[in-house]
Amino acid sequence: MSGSQKKAAPQNNGGSPVKIEMRRVDADDAGMRLDRWFKENFPELGFGRLQKLLRTKQVRVNGKRAESSTRLEAGQEIRIPPLGVELAADDRKNAKPRPRKLVDSDREAIEQMMLFEDAHVMVLNKPAGLAVQGGSGLKRHVDGMLDAFTNQKGDKPRLVHRLDRETSGILLVAKTRRAAQELTKAFRHRNTRKIYWAMVAGVPKPRQGRISTYLARDEGEERMRVARHGDDEAQHAVSLYNVVEQSGQKLAWVSLKPVTGRTHQLRAHSAHIGHPIIGDPKYFNIQNWELPGGIQNKLHLLARRIVIPHPSGNGVIDVSAPLPPHMQQTWNLLGMDVKEYDPDINEPE
């Protein structure tokens, strides 16, 4: 657990102290995302509540405005306003144990998702519809299910990246703090390759290309918008794409590679070039477009493959996920065969 430094608390209008705490980031937490740090230290603080605290500048890092994706550095100070929730590490031992049946069912569910596991990492095949982390009204999510793998020292596997709730596929989990640090470093330095598959409306032209925009959160909406350089909170986002196969001019199977890792990046970029992903409730923006018969109106986006240096320093992790049932049904209806996919040709570079 990070060390803490307390400063004199300011007084509210009633004269009673308002508890504001300053916590120093220790070496073990260096490189961790700010939202992940809060998840570990304040597990009862919901994601939506944290976002509000960040937007209103009540949470700051070294006195500056921060975002949920801010990477922490050793020695930085995090300003924590009154949260109304308990600290995690020291108080977990006093928490009520989870029901045994729930723990067993969570462990079984995670094991069914497992594509690869060793002493350092788990690679999961997350199903569409299952959230990665908790949020408003969410009781079941991968992060909570990983509690079932907590060891005798109280350590549990750690998420090192996220997927949208409706996106299926590869999710990388570190089993040790050291592995989490090394994997996070690989993501930060872009020493990793992530390939996604999507079914989009229409056929992108040219068939292979690069999408470069700035993205910012749409005010009051749970979606991103294409912004201008210099806009508040705008971040540069780059994606590569390649058309693998098409069904007439109606649909196309596209391989996507996010060069950067912004929220909803591939979904927003696909919509931006006029070829939104099929079944996307937030970004599908073509008026009077009819879904072909037999295709389910679910997000057709799969985190297909990840290639990343192994955190031990020996070799690489290279794992692929199969199409989820609703996407496999679409591929079958369109006569598309995943066995025809050639990574040397079809993956965007």
Contacts in CASP RR format, 6 or more apart in sequence:
PFRMAT RR
TARGET T0000
AUTHOR 0000-0000-0000
METHOD contacts of the structure
MODEL  1
MSGSQKKAAPQNNGGSPVKIEMRRVDADDAGMRLDRWFKENFPELGFGRL
QKLLRTKQVRVNGKRAESSTRLEAGQEIRIPPLGVELAADDRKNAKPRPR
KLVDSDREAIEQMMLFEDAHVMVLNKPAGLAVQGGSGLKRHVDGMLDAFT
NQKGDKPRLVHRLDRETSGILLVAKTRRAAQELTKAFRHRNTRKIYWAMV
AGVPKPRQGRISTYLARDEGEERMRVARHGDDEAQHAVSLYNVVEQSGQK
LAWVSLKPVTGRTHQLRAHSAHIGHPIIGDPKYFNIQNWELPGGIQNKLH
LLARRIVIPHPSGNGVIDVSAPLPPHMQQTWNLLGMDVKEYDPDINEPE
1 41 0 8 1.000
1 87 0 8 1.000
1 88 0 8 1.000
1 89 0 8 1.000
1 90 0 8 1.000
2 23 0 8 1.000
2 24 0 8 1.000
2 25 0 8 1.000
2 26 0 8 1.000
2 29 0 8 1.000
2 37 0 8 1.000
2 41 0 8 1.000
3 23 0 8 1.000
3 24 0 8 1.000
3 26 0 8 1.000
4 21 0 8 1.000
4 22 0 8 1.000
4 23 0 8 1.000
4 24 0 8 1.000
5 22 0 8 1.000
5 23 0 8 1.000
5 24 0 8 1.000
5 77 0 8 1.000
6 21 0 8 1.000
6 22 0 8 1.000
7 20 0 8 1.000
7 22 0 8 1.000
9 17 0 8 1.000
9 18 0 8 1.000
9 19 0 8 1.000
9 20 0 8 1.000
10 17 0 8 1.000
10 18 0 8 1.000
10 20 0 8 1.000
11 17 0 8 1.000
11 18 0 8 1.000
12 18 0 8 1.000
18 82 0 8 1.000
19 82 0 8 1.000
20 79 0 8 1.000
20 80 0 8 1.000
20 81 0 8 1.000
20 82 0 8 1.000
21 79 0 8 1.000
21 80 0 8 1.000
22 77 0 8 1.000
22 78 0 8 1.000
22 79 0 8 1.000
22 80 0 8 1.000
23 41 0 8 1.000
23 77 0 8 1.000
23 78 0 8 1.000
23 80 0 8 1.000
24 75 0 8 1.000
24 76 0 8 1.000
24 77 0 8 1.000
24 78 0 8 1.000
25 37 0 8 1.000
25 72 0 8 1.000
25 73 0 8 1.000
25 74 0 8 1.000
25 75 0 8 1.000
25 76 0 8 1.000
25 77 0 8 1.000
25 78 0 8 1.000
26 74 0 8 1.000
26 75 0 8 1.000
27 74 0 8 1.000
28 177 0 8 1.000
28 181 0 8 1.000
29 37 0 8 1.000
29 72 0 8 1.000
29 74 0 8 1.000
30 72 0 8 1.000
30 73 0 8 1.000
30 74 0 8 1.000
30 181 0 8 1.000
31 71 0 8 1.000
31 72 0 8 1.000
31 73 0 8 1.000
31 181 0 8 1.000
31 184 0 8 1.000
31 185 0 8 1.000
31 188 0 8 1.000
32 40 0 8 1.000
32 71 0 8 1.000
32 72 0 8 1.000
32 180 0 8 1.000
32 184 0 8 1.000
33 68 0 8 1.000
33 69 0 8 1.000
33 70 0 8 1.000
33 71 0 8 1.000
33 72 0 8 1.000
33 184 0 8 1.000
34 54 0 8 1.000
34 59 0 8 1.000
34 61 0 8 1.000
34 66 0 8 1.000
34 67 0 8 1.000
34 68 0 8 1.000
34 69 0 8 1.000
34 70 0 8 1.000
34 71 0 8 1.000
34 72 0 8 1.000
34 78 0 8 1.000
35 47 0 8 1.000
35 50 0 8 1.000
35 68 0 8 1.000
35 69 0 8 1.000
35 133 0 8 1.000
36 158 0 8 1.000
36 159 0 8 1.000
37 72 0 8 1.000
37 78 0 8 1.000
38 45 0 8 1.000
38 50 0 8 1.000
39 45 0 8 1.000
39 133 0 8 1.000
39 143 0 8 1.000
40 88 0 8 1.000
40 89 0 8 1.000
40 158 0 8 1.000
41 87 0 8 1.000
41 88 0 8 1.000
41 89 0 8 1.000
42 83 0 8 1.000
42 85 0 8 1.000
42 86 0 8 1.000
42 87 0 8 1.000
42 88 0 8 1.000
43 85 0 8 1.000
43 88 0 8 1.000
44 85 0 8 1.000
44 86 0 8 1.000
45 83 0 8 1.000
45 85 0 8 1.000
46 134 0 8 1.000
46 135 0 8 1.000
46 136 0 8 1.000
47 68 0 8 1.000
47 133 0 8 1.000
47 134 0 8 1.000
47 135 0 8 1.000
47 136 0 8 1.000
48 135 0 8 1.000
48 136 0 8 1.000
49 83 0 8 1.000
50 59 0 8 1.000
50 68 0 8 1.000
51 68 0 8 1.000
53 59 0 8 1.000
53 81 0 8 1.000
54 65 0 8 1.000
54 66 0 8 1.000
54 67 0 8 1.000
54 68 0 8 1.000
57 65 0 8 1.000
58 79 0 8 1.000
58 81 0 8 1.000
59 66 0 8 1.000
59 78 0 8 1.000
59 79 0 8 1.000
59 80 0 8 1.000
59 81 0 8 1.000
60 66 0 8 1.000
60 78 0 8 1.000
60 79 0 8 1.000
61 70 0 8 1.000
61 72 0 8 1.000
61 76 0 8 1.000
61 77 0 8 1.000
61 78 0 8 1.000
61 79 0 8 1.000
62 76 0 8 1.000
62 77 0 8 1.000
63 77 0 8 1.000
63 79 0 8 1.000
67 233 0 8 1.000
69 263 0 8 1.000
71 184 0 8 1.000
71 188 0 8 1.000
72 78 0 8 1.000
92 154 0 8 1.000
98 147 0 8 1.000
103 147 0 8 1.000
103 148 0 8 1.000
104 148 0 8 1.000
106 144 0 8 1.000
106 145 0 8 1.000
106 146 0 8 1.000
106 147 0 8 1.000
106 148 0 8 1.000
107 145 0 8 1.000
107 148 0 8 1.000
107 149 0 8 1.000
109 145 0 8 1.000
110 122 0 8 1.000
110 124 0 8 1.000
110 142 0 8 1.000
110 145 0 8 1.000
110 146 0 8 1.000
110 148 0 8 1.000
110 149 0 8 1.000
113 124 0 8 1.000
113 125 0 8 1.000
113 126 0 8 1.000
113 127 0 8 1.000
113 171 0 8 1.000
114 122 0 8 1.000
114 123 0 8 1.000
114 124 0 8 1.000
114 125 0 8 1.000
115 123 0 8 1.000
115 124 0 8 1.000
115 125 0 8 1.000
115 170 0 8 1.000
115 319 0 8 1.000
115 321 0 8 1.000
116 122 0 8 1.000
116 123 0 8 1.000
116 317 0 8 1.000
116 319 0 8 1.000
117 123 0 8 1.000
119 175 0 8 1.000
119 176 0 8 1.000
120 174 0 8 1.000
120 175 0 8 1.000
120 176 0 8 1.000
120 179 0 8 1.000
120 310 0 8 1.000
120 311 0 8 1.000
120 312 0 8 1.000
121 172 0 8 1.000
121 173 0 8 1.000
121 174 0 8 1.000
121 175 0 8 1.000
121 179 0 8 1.000
121 183 0 8 1.000
121 310 0 8 1.000
121 311 0 8 1.000
121 317 0 8 1.000
122 157 0 8 1.000
122 172 0 8 1.000
122 173 0 8 1.000
122 175 0 8 1.000
123 170 0 8 1.000
123 171 0 8 1.000
123 172 0 8 1.000
123 173 0 8 1.000
123 306 0 8 1.000
123 317 0 8 1.000
123 319 0 8 1.000
124 142 0 8 1.000
124 169 0 8 1.000
124 170 0 8 1.000
124 171 0 8 1.000
124 172 0 8 1.000
124 173 0 8 1.000
125 168 0 8 1.000
125 169 0 8 1.000
125 170 0 8 1.000
125 171 0 8 1.000
125 321 0 8 1.000
125 322 0 8 1.000
126 132 0 8 1.000
126 142 0 8 1.000
126 163 0 8 1.000
126 167 0 8 1.000
126 168 0 8 1.000
126 169 0 8 1.000
126 170 0 8 1.000
126 171 0 8 1.000
126 303 0 8 1.000
127 168 0 8 1.000
127 324 0 8 1.000
128 165 0 8 1.000
128 166 0 8 1.000
128 167 0 8 1.000
128 168 0 8 1.000
128 298 0 8 1.000
128 299 0 8 1.000
128 324 0 8 1.000
128 326 0 8 1.000
129 165 0 8 1.000
129 166 0 8 1.000
129 168 0 8 1.000
130 140 0 8 1.000
130 141 0 8 1.000
130 142 0 8 1.000
130 165 0 8 1.000
131 138 0 8 1.000
131 140 0 8 1.000
131 141 0 8 1.000
131 142 0 8 1.000
131 165 0 8 1.000
132 141 0 8 1.000
132 142 0 8 1.000
132 143 0 8 1.000
132 159 0 8 1.000
132 162 0 8 1.000
132 163 0 8 1.000
132 165 0 8 1.000
132 171 0 8 1.000
133 141 0 8 1.000
133 142 0 8 1.000
133 143 0 8 1.000
133 159 0 8 1.000
133 162 0 8 1.000
134 141 0 8 1.000
134 143 0 8 1.000
134 144 0 8 1.000
135 141 0 8 1.000
142 159 0 8 1.000
142 171 0 8 1.000
143 159 0 8 1.000
146 156 0 8 1.000
146 157 0 8 1.000
146 159 0 8 1.000
146 173 0 8 1.000
147 156 0 8 1.000
149 156 0 8 1.000
149 157 0 8 1.000
149 175 0 8 1.000
150 156 0 8 1.000
155 176 0 8 1.000
155 177 0 8 1.000
157 173 0 8 1.000
157 174 0 8 1.000
157 175 0 8 1.000
158 173 0 8 1.000
158 174 0 8 1.000
158 175 0 8 1.000
158 177 0 8 1.000
158 180 0 8 1.000
159 171 0 8 1.000
159 173 0 8 1.000
159 174 0 8 1.000
160 172 0 8 1.000
160 173 0 8 1.000
160 174 0 8 1.000
160 180 0 8 1.000
160 183 0 8 1.000
160 184 0 8 1.000
160 187 0 8 1.000
161 171 0 8 1.000
161 172 0 8 1.000
161 187 0 8 1.000
163 169 0 8 1.000
163 171 0 8 1.000
163 303 0 8 1.000
164 264 0 8 1.000
164 267 0 8 1.000
164 299 0 8 1.000
164 301 0 8 1.000
166 281 0 8 1.000
166 298 0 8 1.000
166 299 0 8 1.000
166 301 0 8 1.000
167 299 0 8 1.000
167 301 0 8 1.000
167 302 0 8 1.000
167 303 0 8 1.000
168 301 0 8 1.000
168 302 0 8 1.000
168 303 0 8 1.000
168 321 0 8 1.000
168 324 0 8 1.000
168 327 0 8 1.000
169 302 0 8 1.000
169 303 0 8 1.000
169 304 0 8 1.000
169 321 0 8 1.000
169 324 0 8 1.000
170 194 0 8 1.000
170 303 0 8 1.000
170 304 0 8 1.000
170 305 0 8 1.000
170 306 0 8 1.000
170 319 0 8 1.000
170 320 0 8 1.000
170 321 0 8 1.000
171 303 0 8 1.000
172 183 0 8 1.000
172 306 0 8 1.000
172 308 0 8 1.000
172 317 0 8 1.000
174 180 0 8 1.000
174 183 0 8 1.000
174 311 0 8 1.000
178 311 0 8 1.000
179 311 0 8 1.000
179 312 0 8 1.000
181 311 0 8 1.000
182 309 0 8 1.000
182 311 0 8 1.000
182 313 0 8 1.000
183 308 0 8 1.000
183 311 0 8 1.000
185 191 0 8 1.000
186 192 0 8 1.000
186 308 0 8 1.000
186 309 0 8 1.000
187 308 0 8 1.000
190 259 0 8 1.000
191 308 0 8 1.000
191 309 0 8 1.000
192 306 0 8 1.000
192 307 0 8 1.000
192 308 0 8 1.000
192 309 0 8 1.000
193 257 0 8 1.000
193 305 0 8 1.000
193 306 0 8 1.000
193 307 0 8 1.000
193 308 0 8 1.000
193 347 0 8 1.000
194 257 0 8 1.000
194 258 0 8 1.000
194 303 0 8 1.000
194 305 0 8 1.000
194 306 0 8 1.000
195 255 0 8 1.000
195 256 0 8 1.000
195 257 0 8 1.000
195 304 0 8 1.000
195 305 0 8 1.000
195 306 0 8 1.000
195 343 0 8 1.000
195 347 0 8 1.000
195 348 0 8 1.000
196 255 0 8 1.000
196 256 0 8 1.000
196 257 0 8 1.000
196 258 0 8 1.000
196 266 0 8 1.000
196 301 0 8 1.000
196 302 0 8 1.000
196 303 0 8 1.000
196 304 0 8 1.000
197 244 0 8 1.000
197 253 0 8 1.000
197 254 0 8 1.000
197 255 0 8 1.000
197 256 0 8 1.000
197 301 0 8 1.000
197 302 0 8 1.000
197 304 0 8 1.000
197 323 0 8 1.000
197 327 0 8 1.000
198 253 0 8 1.000
198 254 0 8 1.000
198 256 0 8 1.000
198 266 0 8 1.000
198 270 0 8 1.000
198 277 0 8 1.000
198 278 0 8 1.000
198 300 0 8 1.000
198 301 0 8 1.000
198 302 0 8 1.000
199 251 0 8 1.000
199 252 0 8 1.000
199 253 0 8 1.000
199 254 0 8 1.000
199 277 0 8 1.000
199 278 0 8 1.000
199 300 0 8 1.000
199 327 0 8 1.000
199 330 0 8 1.000
200 251 0 8 1.000
200 252 0 8 1.000
200 254 0 8 1.000
200 270 0 8 1.000
200 275 0 8 1.000
200 276 0 8 1.000
200 277 0 8 1.000
200 278 0 8 1.000
200 300 0 8 1.000
201 250 0 8 1.000
201 251 0 8 1.000
201 274 0 8 1.000
201 275 0 8 1.000
201 276 0 8 1.000
201 278 0 8 1.000
201 284 0 8 1.000
201 286 0 8 1.000
201 289 0 8 1.000
202 246 0 8 1.000
202 249 0 8 1.000
202 250 0 8 1.000
202 251 0 8 1.000
202 252 0 8 1.000
202 275 0 8 1.000
203 243 0 8 1.000
203 246 0 8 1.000
203 248 0 8 1.000
203 249 0 8 1.000
203 251 0 8 1.000
203 252 0 8 1.000
203 275 0 8 1.000
204 241 0 8 1.000
204 243 0 8 1.000
204 252 0 8 1.000
204 254 0 8 1.000
204 273 0 8 1.000
204 275 0 8 1.000
207 242 0 8 1.000
207 243 0 8 1.000
208 240 0 8 1.000
208 241 0 8 1.000
208 242 0 8 1.000
208 243 0 8 1.000
208 348 0 8 1.000
209 240 0 8 1.000
209 241 0 8 1.000
209 242 0 8 1.000
209 348 0 8 1.000
210 238 0 8 1.000
210 239 0 8 1.000
210 240 0 8 1.000
210 241 0 8 1.000
211 237 0 8 1.000
211 238 0 8 1.000
211 239 0 8 1.000
211 240 0 8 1.000
211 241 0 8 1.000
211 269 0 8 1.000
211 272 0 8 1.000
211 273 0 8 1.000
212 236 0 8 1.000
212 237 0 8 1.000
212 238 0 8 1.000
213 226 0 8 1.000
213 227 0 8 1.000
213 236 0 8 1.000
213 237 0 8 1.000
213 268 0 8 1.000
213 269 0 8 1.000
213 272 0 8 1.000
214 226 0 8 1.000
214 227 0 8 1.000
214 228 0 8 1.000
214 229 0 8 1.000
214 230 0 8 1.000
214 231 0 8 1.000
214 234 0 8 1.000
214 235 0 8 1.000
214 236 0 8 1.000
214 237 0 8 1.000
215 224 0 8 1.000
215 225 0 8 1.000
215 226 0 8 1.000
215 227 0 8 1.000
215 234 0 8 1.000
215 235 0 8 1.000
215 237 0 8 1.000
215 262 0 8 1.000
215 263 0 8 1.000
215 264 0 8 1.000
215 265 0 8 1.000
215 268 0 8 1.000
216 224 0 8 1.000
216 225 0 8 1.000
216 227 0 8 1.000
216 231 0 8 1.000
216 232 0 8 1.000
216 233 0 8 1.000
216 234 0 8 1.000
216 235 0 8 1.000
217 223 0 8 1.000
217 224 0 8 1.000
217 225 0 8 1.000
217 233 0 8 1.000
217 263 0 8 1.000
218 224 0 8 1.000
218 225 0 8 1.000
222 282 0 8 1.000
223 264 0 8 1.000
223 268 0 8 1.000
223 282 0 8 1.000
223 283 0 8 1.000
224 262 0 8 1.000
224 263 0 8 1.000
224 264 0 8 1.000
224 265 0 8 1.000
224 268 0 8 1.000
225 268 0 8 1.000
226 268 0 8 1.000
226 272 0 8 1.000
227 234 0 8 1.000
228 234 0 8 1.000
229 236 0 8 1.000
235 260 0 8 1.000
235 262 0 8 1.000
236 260 0 8 1.000
237 258 0 8 1.000
237 260 0 8 1.000
237 261 0 8 1.000
237 262 0 8 1.000
237 265 0 8 1.000
237 268 0 8 1.000
237 269 0 8 1.000
238 258 0 8 1.000
238 259 0 8 1.000
238 260 0 8 1.000
239 256 0 8 1.000
239 257 0 8 1.000
239 258 0 8 1.000
239 259 0 8 1.000
239 260 0 8 1.000
239 265 0 8 1.000
239 266 0 8 1.000
239 269 0 8 1.000
240 256 0 8 1.000
240 257 0 8 1.000
240 259 0 8 1.000
240 348 0 8 1.000
240 349 0 8 1.000
241 254 0 8 1.000
241 255 0 8 1.000
241 256 0 8 1.000
241 257 0 8 1.000
241 270 0 8 1.000
241 348 0 8 1.000
242 254 0 8 1.000
242 255 0 8 1.000
242 346 0 8 1.000
242 347 0 8 1.000
242 348 0 8 1.000
243 252 0 8 1.000
243 253 0 8 1.000
243 254 0 8 1.000
244 252 0 8 1.000
244 253 0 8 1.000
244 254 0 8 1.000
244 255 0 8 1.000
244 341 0 8 1.000
244 346 0 8 1.000
245 252 0 8 1.000
245 253 0 8 1.000
245 336 0 8 1.000
245 340 0 8 1.000
246 252 0 8 1.000
246 253 0 8 1.000
247 334 0 8 1.000
247 336 0 8 1.000
250 292 0 8 1.000
251 278 0 8 1.000
251 292 0 8 1.000
251 334 0 8 1.000
252 275 0 8 1.000
253 331 0 8 1.000
253 334 0 8 1.000
253 336 0 8 1.000
254 270 0 8 1.000
254 275 0 8 1.000
255 304 0 8 1.000
255 341 0 8 1.000
255 346 0 8 1.000
255 347 0 8 1.000
255 348 0 8 1.000
256 266 0 8 1.000
256 270 0 8 1.000
256 348 0 8 1.000
257 347 0 8 1.000
257 348 0 8 1.000
257 349 0 8 1.000
258 265 0 8 1.000
258 266 0 8 1.000
262 268 0 8 1.000
264 282 0 8 1.000
264 283 0 8 1.000
266 277 0 8 1.000
266 301 0 8 1.000
267 276 0 8 1.000
267 277 0 8 1.000
267 280 0 8 1.000
267 282 0 8 1.000
267 283 0 8 1.000
267 301 0 8 1.000
268 283 0 8 1.000
270 276 0 8 1.000
270 277 0 8 1.000
270 280 0 8 1.000
270 283 0 8 1.000
271 277 0 8 1.000
271 280 0 8 1.000
271 283 0 8 1.000
271 284 0 8 1.000
271 285 0 8 1.000
274 285 0 8 1.000
274 286 0 8 1.000
276 283 0 8 1.000
276 284 0 8 1.000
276 285 0 8 1.000
276 286 0 8 1.000
277 283 0 8 1.000
277 284 0 8 1.000
277 299 0 8 1.000
277 300 0 8 1.000
277 301 0 8 1.000
278 284 0 8 1.000
278 291 0 8 1.000
278 295 0 8 1.000
278 297 0 8 1.000
278 299 0 8 1.000
278 300 0 8 1.000
278 330 0 8 1.000
279 291 0 8 1.000
279 297 0 8 1.000
279 298 0 8 1.000
279 299 0 8 1.000
279 300 0 8 1.000
280 299 0 8 1.000
280 301 0 8 1.000
281 299 0 8 1.000
291 297 0 8 1.000
292 333 0 8 1.000
293 333 0 8 1.000
294 329 0 8 1.000
294 333 0 8 1.000
295 329 0 8 1.000
295 330 0 8 1.000
295 333 0 8 1.000
296 326 0 8 1.000
296 329 0 8 1.000
296 330 0 8 1.000
298 326 0 8 1.000
300 326 0 8 1.000
300 327 0 8 1.000
300 330 0 8 1.000
302 321 0 8 1.000
302 323 0 8 1.000
302 324 0 8 1.000
302 327 0 8 1.000
303 321 0 8 1.000
304 320 0 8 1.000
304 321 0 8 1.000
305 318 0 8 1.000
305 319 0 8 1.000
305 320 0 8 1.000
305 321 0 8 1.000
305 343 0 8 1.000
305 347 0 8 1.000
306 317 0 8 1.000
306 318 0 8 1.000
306 319 0 8 1.000
307 316 0 8 1.000
307 317 0 8 1.000
307 318 0 8 1.000
308 316 0 8 1.000
308 317 0 8 1.000
309 315 0 8 1.000
309 316 0 8 1.000
309 317 0 8 1.000
310 316 0 8 1.000
310 317 0 8 1.000
322 328 0 8 1.000
322 338 0 8 1.000
323 331 0 8 1.000
323 338 0 8 1.000
331 337 0 8 1.000
331 338 0 8 1.000
END
